[in-house]
Amino acid sequence: MSFFDDKKIIIIGDRDGIPAPAIEECLKDTSADIVFSSTECFV
């Protein structure tokens, strides 16, 4: 059993930090359901 079993995930990445696609790639092998993913620029 994984921590991400039956979880819905919202990913907000940072343009100058870790972008959302990189976080998605890390969660690819889990059973997490990614419902929203976006990379934003926080100024």
PDBQT receptor file of N, H, CA, C and O in Angstrom, charges set to zero:
ATOM      1  N   MET A   1       0.845  -1.187   0.000  1.00  0.00    +0.000 N 
ATOM      2  CA  MET A   1       0.000   0.000   0.000  1.00  0.00    +0.000 C 
ATOM      3  C   MET A   1       0.885   1.243   0.000  1.00  0.00    +0.000 C 
ATOM      4  O   MET A   1       1.843   1.349   0.765  1.00  0.00    +0.000 OA
ATOM      5  N   SER A   2       0.543   2.159  -0.861  1.00  0.00    +0.000 N 
ATOM      6  H   SER A   2      -0.236   2.074  -1.483  1.00  0.00    +0.000 HD
ATOM      7  CA  SER A   2       1.312   3.383  -1.027  1.00  0.00    +0.000 C 
ATOM      8  C   SER A   2       0.586   4.558  -0.374  1.00  0.00    +0.000 C 
ATOM      9  O   SER A   2      -0.630   4.525  -0.186  1.00  0.00    +0.000 OA
ATOM     10  N   PHE A   3       1.338   5.577  -0.038  1.00  0.00    +0.000 N 
ATOM     11  H   PHE A   3       2.326   5.603  -0.191  1.00  0.00    +0.000 HD
ATOM     12  CA  PHE A   3       0.753   6.797   0.512  1.00  0.00    +0.000 C 
ATOM     13  C   PHE A   3      -0.205   7.442  -0.482  1.00  0.00    +0.000 C 
ATOM     14  O   PHE A   3      -1.162   8.102  -0.079  1.00  0.00    +0.000 OA
ATOM     15  N   PHE A   4       0.043   7.257  -1.779  1.00  0.00    +0.000 N 
ATOM     16  H   PHE A   4       0.820   6.721  -2.107  1.00  0.00    +0.000 HD
ATOM     17  CA  PHE A   4      -0.743   7.909  -2.820  1.00  0.00    +0.000 C 
ATOM     18  C   PHE A   4      -1.933   7.089  -3.302  1.00  0.00    +0.000 C 
ATOM     19  O   PHE A   4      -2.630   7.523  -4.219  1.00  0.00    +0.000 OA
ATOM     20  N   ASP A   5      -2.190   5.928  -2.725  1.00  0.00    +0.000 N 
ATOM     21  H   ASP A   5      -1.624   5.575  -1.980  1.00  0.00    +0.000 HD
ATOM     22  CA  ASP A   5      -3.336   5.115  -3.133  1.00  0.00    +0.000 C 
ATOM     23  C   ASP A   5      -4.629   5.891  -2.956  1.00  0.00    +0.000 C 
ATOM     24  O   ASP A   5      -4.902   6.428  -1.883  1.00  0.00    +0.000 OA
ATOM     25  N   ASP A   6      -5.428   5.945  -4.025  1.00  0.00    +0.000 N 
ATOM     26  H   ASP A   6      -5.206   5.508  -4.896  1.00  0.00    +0.000 HD
ATOM     27  CA  ASP A   6      -6.747   6.597  -4.014  1.00  0.00    +0.000 C 
ATOM     28  C   ASP A   6      -6.688   8.076  -3.624  1.00  0.00    +0.000 C 
ATOM     29  O   ASP A   6      -7.629   8.588  -3.018  1.00  0.00    +0.000 OA
ATOM     30  N   LYS A   7      -5.602   8.764  -3.959  1.00  0.00    +0.000 N 
ATOM     31  H   LYS A   7      -4.837   8.348  -4.451  1.00  0.00    +0.000 HD
ATOM     32  CA  LYS A   7      -5.480  10.197  -3.669  1.00  0.00    +0.000 C 
ATOM     33  C   LYS A   7      -5.590  10.987  -4.970  1.00  0.00    +0.000 C 
ATOM     34  O   LYS A   7      -5.132  10.543  -6.023  1.00  0.00    +0.000 OA
ATOM     35  N   LYS A   8      -6.197  12.151  -4.878  1.00  0.00    +0.000 N 
ATOM     36  H   LYS A   8      -6.569  12.512  -4.022  1.00  0.00    +0.000 HD
ATOM     37  CA  LYS A   8      -6.247  13.082  -5.992  1.00  0.00    +0.000 C 
ATOM     38  C   LYS A   8      -5.199  14.161  -5.719  1.00  0.00    +0.000 C 
ATOM     39  O   LYS A   8      -5.151  14.721  -4.624  1.00  0.00    +0.000 OA
ATOM     40  N   ILE A   9      -4.370  14.446  -6.709  1.00  0.00    +0.000 N 
ATOM     41  H   ILE A   9      -4.410  13.991  -7.598  1.00  0.00    +0.000 HD
ATOM     42  CA  ILE A   9      -3.216  15.321  -6.525  1.00  0.00    +0.000 C 
ATOM     43  C   ILE A   9      -3.354  16.568  -7.398  1.00  0.00    +0.000 C 
ATOM     44  O   ILE A   9      -3.725  16.482  -8.568  1.00  0.00    +0.000 OA
ATOM     45  N   ILE A  10      -3.049  17.726  -6.812  1.00  0.00    +0.000 N 
ATOM     46  H   ILE A  10      -2.747  17.796  -5.861  1.00  0.00    +0.000 HD
ATOM     47  CA  ILE A  10      -2.941  18.988  -7.533  1.00  0.00    +0.000 C 
ATOM     48  C   ILE A  10      -1.477  19.401  -7.464  1.00  0.00    +0.000 C 
ATOM     49  O   ILE A  10      -0.903  19.504  -6.380  1.00  0.00    +0.000 OA
ATOM     50  N   ILE A  11      -0.878  19.636  -8.626  1.00  0.00    +0.000 N 
ATOM     51  H   ILE A  11      -1.344  19.552  -9.507  1.00  0.00    +0.000 HD
ATOM     52  CA  ILE A  11       0.539  19.991  -8.690  1.00  0.00    +0.000 C 
ATOM     53  C   ILE A  11       0.658  21.432  -9.178  1.00  0.00    +0.000 C 
ATOM     54  O   ILE A  11       0.154  21.782 -10.246  1.00  0.00    +0.000 OA
ATOM     55  N   ILE A  12       1.330  22.260  -8.386  1.00  0.00    +0.000 N 
ATOM     56  H   ILE A  12       1.739  21.976  -7.519  1.00  0.00    +0.000 HD
ATOM     57  CA  ILE A  12       1.630  23.634  -8.794  1.00  0.00    +0.000 C 
ATOM     58  C   ILE A  12       3.149  23.781  -8.749  1.00  0.00    +0.000 C 
ATOM     59  O   ILE A  12       3.752  23.838  -7.677  1.00  0.00    +0.000 OA
ATOM     60  N   GLY A  13       3.749  23.840  -9.929  1.00  0.00    +0.000 N 
ATOM     61  H   GLY A  13       3.259  23.793 -10.799  1.00  0.00    +0.000 HD
ATOM     62  CA  GLY A  13       5.190  23.978 -10.030  1.00  0.00    +0.000 C 
ATOM     63  C   GLY A  13       5.576  25.447 -10.133  1.00  0.00    +0.000 C 
ATOM     64  O   GLY A  13       4.730  26.317 -10.337  1.00  0.00    +0.000 OA
ATOM     65  N   ASP A  14       6.863  25.701  -9.987  1.00  0.00    +0.000 N 
ATOM     66  H   ASP A  14       7.550  24.994  -9.821  1.00  0.00    +0.000 HD
ATOM     67  CA  ASP A  14       7.395  27.060 -10.057  1.00  0.00    +0.000 C 
ATOM     68  C   ASP A  14       8.349  27.153 -11.240  1.00  0.00    +0.000 C 
ATOM     69  O   ASP A  14       9.183  26.270 -11.437  1.00  0.00    +0.000 OA
ATOM     70  N   ARG A  15       8.233  28.206 -12.020  1.00  0.00    +0.000 N 
ATOM     71  H   ARG A  15       7.555  28.924 -11.861  1.00  0.00    +0.000 HD
ATOM     72  CA  ARG A  15       9.063  28.360 -13.220  1.00  0.00    +0.000 C 
ATOM     73  C   ARG A  15      10.545  28.402 -12.867  1.00  0.00    +0.000 C 
ATOM     74  O   ARG A  15      11.359  27.828 -13.590  1.00  0.00    +0.000 OA
ATOM     75  N   ASP A  16      10.914  29.060 -11.783  1.00  0.00    +0.000 N 
ATOM     76  H   ASP A  16      10.253  29.526 -11.196  1.00  0.00    +0.000 HD
ATOM     77  CA  ASP A  16      12.318  29.184 -11.396  1.00  0.00    +0.000 C 
ATOM     78  C   ASP A  16      12.756  28.087 -10.427  1.00  0.00    +0.000 C 
ATOM     79  O   ASP A  16      13.926  28.015 -10.050  1.00  0.00    +0.000 OA
ATOM     80  N   GLY A  17      11.828  27.248 -10.031  1.00  0.00    +0.000 N 
ATOM     81  H   GLY A  17      10.877  27.306 -10.337  1.00  0.00    +0.000 HD
ATOM     82  CA  GLY A  17      12.136  26.155  -9.103  1.00  0.00    +0.000 C 
ATOM     83  C   GLY A  17      11.947  24.824  -9.795  1.00  0.00    +0.000 C 
ATOM     84  O   GLY A  17      12.646  24.510 -10.758  1.00  0.00    +0.000 OA
ATOM     85  N   ILE A  18      11.005  24.045  -9.305  1.00  0.00    +0.000 N 
ATOM     86  H   ILE A  18      10.437  24.300  -8.522  1.00  0.00    +0.000 HD
ATOM     87  CA  ILE A  18      10.715  22.735  -9.882  1.00  0.00    +0.000 C 
ATOM     88  C   ILE A  18       9.432  22.841 -10.699  1.00  0.00    +0.000 C 
ATOM     89  O   ILE A  18       8.370  23.099 -10.134  1.00  0.00    +0.000 OA
ATOM     90  N   PRO A  19       9.503  22.646 -12.022  1.00  0.00    +0.000 N 
ATOM     91  CA  PRO A  19       8.305  22.746 -12.856  1.00  0.00    +0.000 C 
ATOM     92  C   PRO A  19       7.371  21.546 -12.647  1.00  0.00    +0.000 C 
ATOM     93  O   PRO A  19       7.807  20.467 -12.247  1.00  0.00    +0.000 OA
ATOM     94  N   ALA A  20       6.102  21.755 -12.922  1.00  0.00    +0.000 N 
ATOM     95  H   ALA A  20       5.748  22.632 -13.248  1.00  0.00    +0.000 HD
ATOM     96  CA  ALA A  20       5.083  20.733 -12.713  1.00  0.00    +0.000 C 
ATOM     97  C   ALA A  20       5.364  19.437 -13.480  1.00  0.00    +0.000 C 
ATOM     98  O   ALA A  20       5.158  18.365 -12.910  1.00  0.00    +0.000 OA
ATOM     99  N   PRO A  21       5.820  19.468 -14.732  1.00  0.00    +0.000 N 
ATOM    100  CA  PRO A  21       6.081  18.202 -15.424  1.00  0.00    +0.000 C 
ATOM    101  C   PRO A  21       7.136  17.333 -14.726  1.00  0.00    +0.000 C 
ATOM    102  O   PRO A  21       7.073  16.106 -14.803  1.00  0.00    +0.000 OA
ATOM    103  N   ALA A  22       8.095  17.954 -14.053  1.00  0.00    +0.000 N 
ATOM    104  H   ALA A  22       8.146  18.950 -13.990  1.00  0.00    +0.000 HD
ATOM    105  CA  ALA A  22       9.106  17.185 -13.321  1.00  0.00    +0.000 C 
ATOM    106  C   ALA A  22       8.475  16.480 -12.123  1.00  0.00    +0.000 C 
ATOM    107  O   ALA A  22       8.821  15.338 -11.822  1.00  0.00    +0.000 OA
ATOM    108  N   ILE A  23       7.562  17.149 -11.449  1.00  0.00    +0.000 N 
ATOM    109  H   ILE A  23       7.282  18.077 -11.693  1.00  0.00    +0.000 HD
ATOM    110  CA  ILE A  23       6.875  16.543 -10.307  1.00  0.00    +0.000 C 
ATOM    111  C   ILE A  23       5.968  15.415 -10.794  1.00  0.00    +0.000 C 
ATOM    112  O   ILE A  23       5.892  14.357 -10.170  1.00  0.00    +0.000 OA
ATOM    113  N   GLU A  24       5.279  15.651 -11.920  1.00  0.00    +0.000 N 
ATOM    114  H   GLU A  24       5.341  16.510 -12.428  1.00  0.00    +0.000 HD
ATOM    115  CA  GLU A  24       4.431  14.608 -12.509  1.00  0.00    +0.000 C 
ATOM    116  C   GLU A  24       5.251  13.359 -12.829  1.00  0.00    +0.000 C 
ATOM    117  O   GLU A  24       4.803  12.239 -12.585  1.00  0.00    +0.000 OA
ATOM    118  N   GLU A  25       6.432  13.552 -13.367  1.00  0.00    +0.000 N 
ATOM    119  H   GLU A  25       6.796  14.462 -13.566  1.00  0.00    +0.000 HD
ATOM    120  CA  GLU A  25       7.288  12.419 -13.723  1.00  0.00    +0.000 C 
ATOM    121  C   GLU A  25       7.657  11.600 -12.484  1.00  0.00    +0.000 C 
ATOM    122  O   GLU A  25       7.756  10.375 -12.558  1.00  0.00    +0.000 OA
ATOM    123  N   CYS A  26       7.859  12.265 -11.359  1.00  0.00    +0.000 N 
ATOM    124  H   CYS A  26       7.778  13.260 -11.299  1.00  0.00    +0.000 HD
ATOM    125  CA  CYS A  26       8.181  11.565 -10.117  1.00  0.00    +0.000 C 
ATOM    126  C   CYS A  26       6.997  10.758  -9.595  1.00  0.00    +0.000 C 
ATOM    127  O   CYS A  26       7.184   9.725  -8.953  1.00  0.00    +0.000 OA
ATOM    128  N   LEU A  27       5.794  11.220  -9.866  1.00  0.00    +0.000 N 
ATOM    129  H   LEU A  27       5.643  12.060 -10.388  1.00  0.00    +0.000 HD
ATOM    130  CA  LEU A  27       4.594  10.539  -9.378  1.00  0.00    +0.000 C 
ATOM    131  C   LEU A  27       4.019   9.543 -10.381  1.00  0.00    +0.000 C 
ATOM    132  O   LEU A  27       2.995   8.914 -10.113  1.00  0.00    +0.000 OA
ATOM    133  N   LYS A  28       4.671   9.395 -11.534  1.00  0.00    +0.000 N 
ATOM    134  H   LYS A  28       5.503   9.905 -11.752  1.00  0.00    +0.000 HD
ATOM    135  CA  LYS A  28       4.149   8.559 -12.611  1.00  0.00    +0.000 C 
ATOM    136  C   LYS A  28       3.949   7.103 -12.183  1.00  0.00    +0.000 C 
ATOM    137  O   LYS A  28       2.964   6.481 -12.581  1.00  0.00    +0.000 OA
ATOM    138  N   ASP A  29       4.846   6.558 -11.395  1.00  0.00    +0.000 N 
ATOM    139  H   ASP A  29       5.646   7.063 -11.072  1.00  0.00    +0.000 HD
ATOM    140  CA  ASP A  29       4.780   5.147 -11.015  1.00  0.00    +0.000 C 
ATOM    141  C   ASP A  29       3.912   4.883  -9.792  1.00  0.00    +0.000 C 
ATOM    142  O   ASP A  29       3.805   3.739  -9.351  1.00  0.00    +0.000 OA
ATOM    143  N   THR A  30       3.297   5.910  -9.241  1.00  0.00    +0.000 N 
ATOM    144  H   THR A  30       3.384   6.839  -9.599  1.00  0.00    +0.000 HD
ATOM    145  CA  THR A  30       2.404   5.725  -8.098  1.00  0.00    +0.000 C 
ATOM    146  C   THR A  30       0.972   5.591  -8.596  1.00  0.00    +0.000 C 
ATOM    147  O   THR A  30       0.709   5.725  -9.791  1.00  0.00    +0.000 OA
ATOM    148  N   SER A  31       0.066   5.331  -7.695  1.00  0.00    +0.000 N 
ATOM    149  H   SER A  31       0.280   5.222  -6.724  1.00  0.00    +0.000 HD
ATOM    150  CA  SER A  31      -1.344   5.205  -8.081  1.00  0.00    +0.000 C 
ATOM    151  C   SER A  31      -2.088   6.524  -7.882  1.00  0.00    +0.000 C 
ATOM    152  O   SER A  31      -3.315   6.532  -7.781  1.00  0.00    +0.000 OA
ATOM    153  N   ALA A  32      -1.365   7.624  -7.825  1.00  0.00    +0.000 N 
ATOM    154  H   ALA A  32      -0.368   7.618  -7.907  1.00  0.00    +0.000 HD
ATOM    155  CA  ALA A  32      -1.978   8.944  -7.633  1.00  0.00    +0.000 C 
ATOM    156  C   ALA A  32      -2.769   9.350  -8.865  1.00  0.00    +0.000 C 
ATOM    157  O   ALA A  32      -2.378   9.051  -9.993  1.00  0.00    +0.000 OA
ATOM    158  N   ASP A  33      -3.881  10.032  -8.641  1.00  0.00    +0.000 N 
ATOM    159  H   ASP A  33      -4.199  10.275  -7.724  1.00  0.00    +0.000 HD
ATOM    160  CA  ASP A  33      -4.713  10.561  -9.716  1.00  0.00    +0.000 C 
ATOM    161  C   ASP A  33      -4.438  12.061  -9.803  1.00  0.00    +0.000 C 
ATOM    162  O   ASP A  33      -4.929  12.826  -8.972  1.00  0.00    +0.000 OA
ATOM    163  N   ILE A  34      -3.660  12.490 -10.799  1.00  0.00    +0.000 N 
ATOM    164  H   ILE A  34      -3.261  11.869 -11.473  1.00  0.00    +0.000 HD
ATOM    165  CA  ILE A  34      -3.296  13.900 -10.957  1.00  0.00    +0.000 C 
ATOM    166  C   ILE A  34      -4.446  14.596 -11.667  1.00  0.00    +0.000 C 
ATOM    167  O   ILE A  34      -4.693  14.362 -12.850  1.00  0.00    +0.000 OA
ATOM    168  N   VAL A  35      -5.157  15.466 -10.922  1.00  0.00    +0.000 N 
ATOM    169  H   VAL A  35      -4.957  15.656  -9.961  1.00  0.00    +0.000 HD
ATOM    170  CA  VAL A  35      -6.330  16.126 -11.474  1.00  0.00    +0.000 C 
ATOM    171  C   VAL A  35      -6.009  17.501 -12.056  1.00  0.00    +0.000 C 
ATOM    172  O   VAL A  35      -6.768  18.015 -12.877  1.00  0.00    +0.000 OA
ATOM    173  N   PHE A  36      -4.895  18.099 -11.639  1.00  0.00    +0.000 N 
ATOM    174  H   PHE A  36      -4.279  17.681 -10.972  1.00  0.00    +0.000 HD
ATOM    175  CA  PHE A  36      -4.500  19.414 -12.159  1.00  0.00    +0.000 C 
ATOM    176  C   PHE A  36      -3.002  19.554 -12.023  1.00  0.00    +0.000 C 
ATOM    177  O   PHE A  36      -2.419  19.180 -11.005  1.00  0.00    +0.000 OA
ATOM    178  N   SER A  37      -2.378  20.101 -13.067  1.00  0.00    +0.000 N 
ATOM    179  H   SER A  37      -2.851  20.405 -13.894  1.00  0.00    +0.000 HD
ATOM    180  CA  SER A  37      -0.944  20.303 -13.044  1.00  0.00    +0.000 C 
ATOM    181  C   SER A  37      -0.630  21.574 -13.821  1.00  0.00    +0.000 C 
ATOM    182  O   SER A  37      -1.058  21.726 -14.965  1.00  0.00    +0.000 OA
ATOM    183  N   SER A  38       0.119  22.492 -13.204  1.00  0.00    +0.000 N 
ATOM    184  H   SER A  38       0.467  22.369 -12.274  1.00  0.00    +0.000 HD
ATOM    185  CA  SER A  38       0.436  23.748 -13.852  1.00  0.00    +0.000 C 
ATOM    186  C   SER A  38       1.760  24.278 -13.308  1.00  0.00    +0.000 C 
ATOM    187  O   SER A  38       2.095  24.084 -12.139  1.00  0.00    +0.000 OA
ATOM    188  N   THR A  39       2.504  24.954 -14.188  1.00  0.00    +0.000 N 
ATOM    189  H   THR A  39       2.232  25.112 -15.137  1.00  0.00    +0.000 HD
ATOM    190  CA  THR A  39       3.729  25.635 -13.782  1.00  0.00    +0.000 C 
ATOM    191  C   THR A  39       3.438  27.130 -13.826  1.00  0.00    +0.000 C 
ATOM    192  O   THR A  39       3.023  27.657 -14.858  1.00  0.00    +0.000 OA
ATOM    193  N   GLU A  40       3.652  27.797 -12.724  1.00  0.00    +0.000 N 
ATOM    194  H   GLU A  40       3.989  27.369 -11.886  1.00  0.00    +0.000 HD
ATOM    195  CA  GLU A  40       3.348  29.225 -12.602  1.00  0.00    +0.000 C 
ATOM    196  C   GLU A  40       4.619  30.024 -12.355  1.00  0.00    +0.000 C 
ATOM    197  O   GLU A  40       5.657  29.469 -11.994  1.00  0.00    +0.000 OA
ATOM    198  N   CYS A  41       4.524  31.321 -12.552  1.00  0.00    +0.000 N 
ATOM    199  H   CYS A  41       3.681  31.771 -12.845  1.00  0.00    +0.000 HD
ATOM    200  CA  CYS A  41       5.629  32.233 -12.271  1.00  0.00    +0.000 C 
ATOM    201  C   CYS A  41       5.187  33.117 -11.100  1.00  0.00    +0.000 C 
ATOM    202  O   CYS A  41       4.292  33.950 -11.241  1.00  0.00    +0.000 OA
ATOM    203  N   PHE A  42       5.821  32.925  -9.955  1.00  0.00    +0.000 N 
ATOM    204  H   PHE A  42       6.549  32.249  -9.840  1.00  0.00    +0.000 HD
ATOM    205  CA  PHE A  42       5.495  33.689  -8.765  1.00  0.00    +0.000 C 
ATOM    206  C   PHE A  42       6.479  34.840  -8.633  1.00  0.00    +0.000 C 
ATOM    207  O   PHE A  42       7.670  34.612  -8.418  1.00  0.00    +0.000 OA
ATOM    208  N   VAL A  43       6.008  36.051  -8.757  1.00  0.00    +0.000 N 
ATOM    209  H   VAL A  43       5.041  36.237  -8.932  1.00  0.00    +0.000 HD
ATOM    210  CA  VAL A  43       6.887  37.231  -8.691  1.00  0.00    +0.000 C 
ATOM    211  C   VAL A  43       6.516  38.052  -7.476  1.00  0.00    +0.000 C 
ATOM    212  O   VAL A  43       7.126  39.091  -7.224  1.00  0.00    +0.000 OA
TER     213      VAL A  43
